[in-house]
């Protein structure tokens, strides 16, 4: 499990760093991409020392134009590919700062980069910082003279950016003496970045995952400079030589990090928001709430959504809906109720101390009819999905006709923590209760690889993507704007997961056990029914309207419609 380190925003960085890279020739589109990247580094505060290695076409001119250092003489292998041992050795002599950064020459950096490094240095003496990147189609020169260029870049990433895989590492930040020598790795080929992570772990260096606080923007490009393209770069002859030379063992991904940088605003928030959706049957919401209160994990808040948008229970008007137009405060850590202003912590509401909600549910008042009075507990809102009120790092949507098993939240959060920041969505199995019979549902057997979800697997997705068996990283739901409210509940769940994994690069895994129990629902969905067929069509249509859909995907849209659904033009 990675230890959290919370990073404050807008901290003025004063730390000097040295950045070094080995550019490709500055020709055509890759020339524009590299110029964008290196220019962005020159605008960091304080301005870093930048060293460009190699004598490729245009490198000397760019170095002079941007006022950065240039070291032309480096060693190359028989294929003409620069060798990193030569570069790392020269950096030890050339760099004037104690903190150095190797970065690929196509990565744009923003101000959050130096802010993160500054605060890591305040807590750790030795470290290796890396993180996931954001892939973005960007083929034009950036207007750096605009004072809002960083804001524009963030907007572009949020609208159309795609997260990089957890094994794609494009930058390494570390104290200069941490890697004084490395093997003769070919740059831009597979396995050397794996070696950096596995070696740091073997030597006991803290590995720091900066993915959640550093927006490193990778400008998409072709691999036309290599026969065999991208596969050759990652798995070809030179990559295999890197693996052999470095005796590379293990995966060495960002998920292996021992520290995880997190946004400061998450510091006092609950880790999990449990959103319970009620549809015209408030009598069973108590059962769902009780299942949350009975968890052996306590760092959560509960939000109840009146999905029907009506009054519902006899106690609703006393506080379940709103109090003078304002929603009630969420249940904070350990089920602790806080006042409407979260910053006040556990205080009082109208002068009365707010009792904690322990695992047994103490502090929850019950009305005379036995129905739960939530007027002193969580938020209940009318309409929407409750996401706008959630403050947790992770979010789970619980159908009111289902319950969580007692250790669900504990196991789900532990699964996220094992993967540092690299896990965005966790799915699990469930149980179906029909009278005295309890059936175990194991959807991972039919859909084992969640990291390969795409729209052409829609028929296989419909069964395993239920609401109550899914836990999301909240920031990823925000990335896609939450759920499509024009779709029904089941379709919206399928659509948002496809959007996240297929289009936005989110990483999904199975927790291969049940975490929830459904009552009175069938174990299977009739995919041949007209209603399900219409839902599938609406999901496909919604996905292909997204701005992140590539041109090649649009050409294959007709193949996404299952037989008898929509059109196969």
N, C-alpha and C positions, 0 to 999 in steps of 0.2 A: 504494500500500500504506500502510495506517495504521500509524503507529508505536505500539508498545504502551506503556502506562503502568500499572504494577501498583499497585493500591489496597489499602492495608492495612485490615483490618477493625477495628472498635471503637476507632478513633482519636477522641479527644475533640476535637471541633471548637471553635474559638474565634473563627472568622471571622464578622463581621457581614455579613448580606446583606439586600437589600430585595427583596420579592416584590410584583409588581403584577398585577392581573387586571381583567377587565371582566365582571362576572356578568350572567346573564340574570335575569329576575324570579324571586324566591324563591317560587314557587307550585308546589304539587303535588309530583310526584316529583323534578323538577329542583331544587326548593327543598331537598329532603332531600339530594340528591346534592351540591349546592354547599355546604351547611352542613357535610356530612361532610368535603369537601375542604379548605375554609378552616380548619376546626377542626384538621385534621391538620397544617396549616402552623404553627399557633400552638404546637404541641407540639414543634417542631424545637428542637434544642439547638446553639448558643444561639438563643434566640427571635428570629426575624427581624422586621424591619419589614415590615408588610403594608399595602398600599394598595389599596382597592377603588375603581374608577372607575365613574362613571355613576350615574344616579338611578332605576334600575329598582325596581319594587316590592320592598320588603323589604331593600334594600341598606343603607340607613341604619341600620335596626334591627339587622341582623346585625353591622354594623361596631361599633355600640355594645355589643352583647351580648358580642362576642368581644374587644373592646378593641383594634380595629385602626383604621387611618386610612381616611377616606372623602373622596374628591374627586368631587362630584356633577356638576360642569360639564365636559362634554366635547362635542366636535363630532360630529355625525351626518350621514349622507348623506340623500338624498331618500327613501330607503326606511326611514329611522329607525334604520339600523345604525350603531353607533359607529365612528368613524374612528381608526385607530391612530396617525396622525401627531400628532394632538392629544394623545393619551395619552403617547406617547413623549416629546414635548416637555415635558409637565408632570412626567414622572418625573425628567427632568434637574434640575428645580428641587426637587421634593418629596423624592426619595430621599436619605437621610442616609448610606448606605453606598456604597462604591465598586463593589461587585459587585451587579448587579441581575438579577432573574429575571422574565421574562414567562411566565405559565403559564395554561392554560385552567382555568376555575373548577370543572371536574369531576374534577380529578386529585388523588388522595390521595398524599401524600408520607410517606416513612418516614425513619428516622434515617440511612440510607445516603446520602441526598441531600446533606446538609451535609458529611458525611465526604468524599464525592467532590470537592465544590467546594474544600474546604480543601486537599486534596492536589494538585489541578490548579493552584491558585494558587501552590503551592510550586515548580512546575516551569515554568509558562508565565506570561508577563506579559499577553499578549492571547490571547483565545480566544472561541469560541462553542461552548458545550456544549449538546447535545441528545441524544435517545435514543428508542428504541422504547418503547411503552407496553404495559401488560397490560390487556386488556379483561376486565371482570368484571361479571356481573349482581349488582347490589347495590342494593336499593330501600329498605332500612331504615336508620334512624339507627344509627351505630356507637356502641357503649358505650365511649367514650374513657376513662371513669373506671376501666375495668379495666386493671390493670398489664400484661396480656398481649394488649392489643388489636393491637399490631403483629405478634406471633407468630401470632395468629388470622388476621390479614389475609394474611400470607405463606402460611399453610396453605391458605386459600381460593384464592389465586392458583395455588398449585402443584397444587391438585386440579381446578380448573375454569377457570382463567384462560386467555385466548387472546392470543397475541402480536399486537400491532398491526403494520400494514404498515410497510415501511421508508420510505414517503413520508408517514407520519402523524407529525407533530412537534407535540407538545403543550406543550413548554417550551423556553425558550432562556435560557441563563445567560451573562452577558458583563459585562466592565467597563463602567461607566456611560457613559464617553465614546466607546464603540465605535460606537454607532448614535445619535448625537445627533438626527438627523432621518431620517425614512423617508417614502416616498410616502403618499398618502391612501388607504391600504388599508382596506377594510371588514373588521372583525373577524369571525371565524367563517366566512369564505368562503375558497374555494380560492386558491392561488398566492402569498399573501403569505408563508407559511412557506417556500415554495420560494425566494422572493426573498431571504430571510434567509441561506439556505445558499449560494446562488449568488453573492450579493454578498460574503459573507465569503470565499469561495474566490477571487473576482476581486481582492479587496483583499489577499490573502495572509494572512488571519487563520487561525490553526490552528482547524480544526473538530474537536471532540472528541465521540466517540461514547461515551456513558455507559451504553448499554443493558445491558451485562453486570454492572454493579455498582449501578445505580440501579433500584429497582422502583417505577416510576411507574404507579399504578393508575388506569385510566380506568373510571369507572362508566358502564356502558352506559345509553343513554337513547334516546328517540325524537327525531325531528326535526319534531314536530307544530307547532312554532312557525313552520315555513316551508311555504308552498305548494310542493309539489314535493319536500319532504323532503330526505333526505341528498344526493341527486343535485343538487338545486338549490343546496345549500350548497357543494358541491365544484366544480360545473361550470356553474352557472346564470349569470344576468346579472351579478350582483355579482362572482362569481368571475372572469368574463371581463373585467370592468372592472379588477379587481385585476391580471390578467395584462397588460392593455394599459398601465395606469398605471405599473406597475413594469418594463415591457419585459422580462418574465420569459422567460428562455431556459434551456434545459436542464432536467434532471430535479430537481436539488437535493434528493436524498434523503440519508438517514443513511449510505448506502453511500459517499457522497462524502467521508466524514470523513478527516482527515489524522492523527488520533490516536484510539486506541481504549483505553478504560479496561478493565482486566482484573483479576479477583480475585487477591489476593496469593498464594493457595495454588497458582496456576498457574505461579508464577515459576520454580520449579526442576523442573517436571514436563516430560516429553517432550511435544512437540506432537502426535505421532500414536501411537496404540496400534493395532498390527496384531494382530488376534486370529485365529489359525488354528484352524479346526475340523477335527478328525480323526474320521472315522467308520470304525472297523474296518479301516483300511488305513494303518497307520503307515509303510509303505514309501514312500509318495508325499509324506509330510510334509516330507522333506528338500528336495524340489524346490520346495515352496512357501516354506520358510524361505530357501533360497538366493535366490529371487527378491526377497525383502525385503532380504537382505544385499547384493544387487547394485544396490540403488537408488542413484541419484546424489543422493539427499536423505538426510540422516543423523540427523535429530532424531526418533527413533522408539523405541518399545519393542516387543518381540514377546511375545505370550502364546499358548501352544498349549493348546487345550482338547481333552481326550479326550472327544469327544462320545458315544462308546460306553460310557464309564465303566469300561473294562477296563484291563488292564495294558499291552497293546499291544506294546511293543518290548522287546528283551532288556536295553536300558539304562534302561528306565523305572524300575525299582526303585532305581537308583543316583542318582536325583534328578529324573527327569522328572515323577514324580507328586508326591511331597512328601518333605521331609526331617524326620523325626521329627514328622510331622503338620503341618509348616509349609510353605507354598508357597515356591518359590524366588523370588529377587528378580527384578524386571523388567529388561529391557535398557533402559538409560537413554539419554540423548542420544548420538547418533552410534553407537548400538549398544553403549554403554559399560555394562558390568555393574556393578551396585552391590550393596552388602551388603544384608541383609534389612531393616535400618533405613535408609530412603532418605536421612535427614538426615545419615548418615555419609558420603554421597557415594561417590566411588570409593575404596574402602579395601581391606579384605581379608576373606576368608572363612576362618575358622580359621587366621589368621596368614599366608595366602598372598595376594599381590596378585592382583587380578582383571584379566586382560588385556582390552583393548578389542576389540570386534568391528569390524574395518574392512570396507570394501566387499568385500574379497576373502574375508572370512570368517575371517581370522586369529583365533585364540583359541578356535575351535570344535573340540573334539576329536571324532575319528571312531572308532567302535568297529572291531574287527577285521573285522567283516563288511561294513564300509562304511556301515552305518547311523549316522545322526548321534547323538552323545551330547549331549543338551541339559543335562546336569547342571551345567554351568558357564555356561549361557546362559539365558535367559528363564524365564518361568513356564510350567509345564504343570500344569493342574488337571483334575480328573475331574468331568464333568457341568457343567451350567450353560452359560452362553455366554461366560464370561470377562469380562463387562462389570464385574462387581464388583471385579475386580483392576486394571482399566485406570486409568491416571493421565493419559492424554493429553488434550489439548484436543479432538482429533478422533479418531474411532474408525472403523476399517474392519474388516470381517469377511471373511476370506479362506478360501474353501473349499480343503481340502487337494488337491482335484483341479483346482485352478486356480493360476495364478501371476500376479504383478504384472509388467507391462512395466517396463523399467528406469527410466523417467522418470515413473512413475505418481504417486508420493507428491509429487514436486516440483510437478507440474502441478496436482494436487488441492489442495494447501495454498496454492499461488499463487492459485487460483480463489477460495478462501475469503478470502484476504487482500485481494483486490481489492474485496470487498464489505463490508469491516470486519466488524462483528458481525452483519450482517443476513442472512447466508446460513447456513442451518441444516442443509441436506442437499444433497449434490452427487451426481448420477448421471452415468454415462458409458457409452460403448459398450464392446464386448468383441470378442474374437476366438474362434472355435471351430476347434479343430484336429481333423481327422478324417483320420488317416493322413498323407499328404503335403499335404493340402489345408488351407488356412487361410482361413476365411470371416470377413469383417468384418461385425459386427452394429451397425446404426445405429438404435437404438430411438427416438431423438428425432424421427425422420421420421413415426412413427405417433402419437407423443404429444408434440407440440412444447411445450405450455404446462404446465409442472409446477406453476406457481403457481395452477392451476385444477383441482387434483386433488380428486376427491370420490368418494364411495362409489358413485354412479350411473355411474361410468366403470370399474367393477371389471374388466370383461372386457378393456378396453384396458390395464389396469395389470399384468395377470398376466405378460405377456411381458417388459417392460422392467425390472421390479423384481427383479433378481437380487441375490445376496448380495455377490459380490466386486466389483461395479461401483458400490457405494454407500459414500460417506464421510459420517459423521454428526458434527455438533457434539455432543460428549459430554453437555453440560448438557441438551440437548433429549431425549436418550434417558432421562436421569434423570427428566425431567419426567413422562414417561409410564410410568415404572417398568420401562423396558427392554422385553424381548420377552415375548410371551405364550407361556409354556412348554407350554400345553395344545395349541398348534398345531404342525404340523410346520414344518420350517425355511423352506420357500418361503412358506407361508401366514403365518408369523410375520413375515417380512420385509415382505410386502404390508400386513399389519395395522398394524405399527408406523409405516410411512410414511404410511398413511391417517390414523392417529391423530394424527401430528405435523402434517401439512399440512392435512387436512380439518377436524380438530377443535381443534387447538391453535395454529394460525396460523403454523406454521413455514414458512420460505421455502425452496423447492427450485429448483435450476437444473440444466441440463445442462452437462456438459463434453463438447462434441461431438467426441469422439475416443475410441479404445479405451484403456483403462488396465489391462486384464487379459486373460488368455487361458485358456479352458476346454479341457479335454482329455476327449474321449469323451462329450461331451454334445450332445444335439440342439440345433439352432438354434431350434426352435420347441417350444411347449408345446401339447399337445392339450387344448384347453379343453372338448372334448366328453366327455373320459374321465370315468368315474364318480368317480375319486379326486380329480381337479381340481375337479369340480362340488361334491363334498363339502367340499373345502378352501374354495372360494368361499363356500359357505353358512356355514361356521364363522367365516370372517372377517367376513361381514356381521353375524352374530349377535353376535360379540365387539364390533364397532364400536358397535352400537346398545345395548349394555349400559353404555357409557361415560357417566359423569356429565356430560360436556360436550356430549352430544347435546341439541339444542334441541327444543322441542315440535313445531315445524313439520317438522323432520327425521323425527321419529317417525311423523308422519302419512304420510310418503312412503316408509317403510321397504320396503313391498311392491315398490316400483318398483326397488329396489336389486338384487333377485335377477335374475340373467340368465335368459333363457328356459331352462326345464328345471331350474333350480336353486332349491331351497327352495319358497317359496310366494308367489304374487302375489294376496294376499287382496283 
